[in-house]
């Protein structure tokens, strides 16, 4: 059974929920949800009932040792590691998206160029 830890914290600009899911083998998945302003009890209730299950959690390369009880210092350290891991995964995904969009753009430009050349040949052959 997975162990799930959700931490609601203020990151300096927004209130966020940092979700850490740890499976029995020690693999951690990290997700983040941004509330914006400080969430009220109703906002938190809505989050847990309707939004919590739809948050995408990214698989991290960090493996952790599972303990039953954690001290406050360990919790803070874990949250910091989770934030760093989430940022790393986010940058990797952004790089992949940029690469894919660049390839798509290049293909579109190539197709556009080929259509233009074909149209040019048709005009030339018509006269």
For each residue, the residues with C-beta under 8 A, 3 or more apart:
1: 24
2: 21 22 23 24
3: 21 22 23 66
4: 19 20 21 22
5: 19 20 22 78
6: 17 18 19 20 52
7: 17 18 20 75 79
8: 15 16 17 18 35 39 44
9: 15 16 18 79
10: 14 15 16 38
11: 14 15 16 83
12:
13:
14: 10 11 34 35 36 37
15: 8 9 10 11 34 35 36 37 38 39
16: 8 9 10 11 32 33 34 35
17: 6 7 8 32 33 35 47
18: 6 7 8 9 30 31 32 79 82 83 86
19: 4 5 6 30 31 32 33 52 55 57
20: 4 5 6 7 28 29 30 78 79 82
21: 2 3 4 28 29 30 31 57
22: 2 3 4 5 26 27 28 29 64 66
23: 2 3 26 27 29
24: 1 2 66
25: 63
26: 22 23 63 64 65 66
27: 22 23 59 60 63
28: 20 21 22 59 60 62 63 64 82 85
29: 20 21 22 23 57 58 59 60
30: 18 19 20 21 57 58 60 82 85 86 89
31: 18 19 21 55 56 57 58 86
32: 16 17 18 19 55 86
33: 16 17 19 47 51 55
34: 14 15 16
35: 8 14 15 16 17 38 39 43 47
36: 14 15
37: 14 15
38: 10 15 35
39: 8 15 35 43 44 47
40: 43 44
41: 44 45
42: 45 46
43: 35 39 40 46 47
44: 8 39 40 41 47 48
45: 41 42 48 49
46: 42 43 49 50 51
47: 17 33 35 39 43 44 50 51 52
48: 44 45 51 52
49: 45 46 52
50: 46 47 54
51: 33 46 47 48 54 55
52: 6 19 47 48 49 55
53:
54: 50 51
55: 19 31 32 33 51 52
56: 31
57: 19 21 29 30 31
58: 29 30 31 86 89 90 93
59: 27 28 29 89
60: 27 28 29 30 82 85 86 89
61: 85
62: 28 81 85
63: 25 26 27 28
64: 22 26 28 78
65: 26
66: 3 22 24 26
67: 70 74
68:
69:
70: 67 74 75 78
71: 74 75
72: 75 76
73: 76 77
74: 67 70 71 77 78
75: 7 70 71 72 78 79
76: 72 73 79 80
77: 73 74 80 81
78: 5 20 64 70 74 75 81 82
79: 7 9 18 20 75 76 82 83
80: 76 77 83 84
81: 62 77 78 84 85
82: 18 20 28 30 60 78 79 85 86
83: 11 18 79 80 86 87
84: 80 81 87 88
85: 28 30 60 61 62 81 82 88 89
86: 18 30 31 32 58 60 82 83 89 90
87: 83 84 90 91
88: 84 85 91 92
89: 30 58 59 60 85 86 92 93
90: 58 86 87 93 94
91: 87 88 94 95
92: 88 89 95 96
93: 58 89 90 96 97
94: 90 91 97 98
95: 91 92 98 99
96: 92 93 99 100
97: 93 94 100 101
98: 94 95 101 102
99: 95 96 102 103
100: 96 97 103 104
101: 97 98 104 105
102: 98 99 105 106
103: 99 100 106 107
104: 100 101 107 108
105: 101 102 108 109
106: 102 103 109 110
107: 103 104 110 111
108: 104 105 111 112
109: 105 106 112 113
110: 106 107 113 114
111: 107 108 114 115
112: 108 109 115 116
113: 109 110 116 117
114: 110 111 117 118
115: 111 112 118 119
116: 112 113 119 120
117: 113 114 120 121
118: 114 115 121 122
119: 115 116 122 123
120: 116 117 123 124
121: 117 118 124 125
122: 118 119 125 126
123: 119 120 126 127
124: 120 121 127
125: 121 122
126: 122 123
127: 123 124
